[in-house]
Amino acid sequence: METYETKISIKAWAEEDRPREKLNAQGRRALSDAELIAILIGSGNRDESAVELSKRILHHYDNDLNKLGKVSVAELSKFKGIGEAKAISIIAALELGRRRGETEAKVPDIITGSRSAWQILRRHLVDLNHEEFWILLLGRNNKVIGKELISKGGLSGTVADPKVIFHVALQHQASSIILAHNHPSGNLKPSQQDIDLTKRLYQAGKILEINVFDHLIITDEGFLSFADEGLL
């Protein structure tokens, strides 16, 4: 099995501290990202301390915690000294950090525009390596009454079945829905398939008296609104 064993130059390492003792003495803000990860994994391998191993892992992902937050248990386990349990600990900690960031801002319960819809849906559609299609269900006065995952796909697409979408909307007695899917590539430009699907769903919604309020394409960096862009 392929392993990531290339060590970064010693010049790239800062002077090593004992991270647990440092946190206790100086507070959590004094620790580097690598030192915090070292506390999670507890120990390194035969050639590296926990801090050195953590630095090498971060270096591999360009010292970008967002990139590290997307990796799988299997990928992290390719690093010498990182087994399944340590990989799970790292992933769980990064996920908790992501969720904390989302809960610090109050999530709206009434949709006033594309940004409020994005604030609700983004937590489900960022940091993914595959496409997912969700719908936001709205009642009277655009009050949010639910959200549902419709389908999961691969890197380049997912299937959104109109029958499933409107079945869910009718079950919840929704007055309106907002469509949303992510682009793992980071490209916010809608494909022709995205545009055609949105038009079909918009027309079907008219027949069922369920307004398709918007369609959002979401990436890790932002979003595009079909309504704002005049594509509905």
Secondary structure, DSSP 8 states (H G I E B T S, - for coil): ---B-----GGG------HHHHHHHH-GGGS-HHHHHHHHH----SS--HHHHHHHHHHHTTT-HHHHTT--HHHHTTBTT--HHHHHHHHHHHHHHHHHHHHTS---SB--SHHHHHHHHHHHHSS-SS-EEEEEEE-GGGBEEEEEEEEE--SS-----HHHHHHHHHHTT-SEEEEEEE-TT---S--HHHHHHHHHHHHHHHHHT-EEEEEEEE-SS-EEETTTTT--
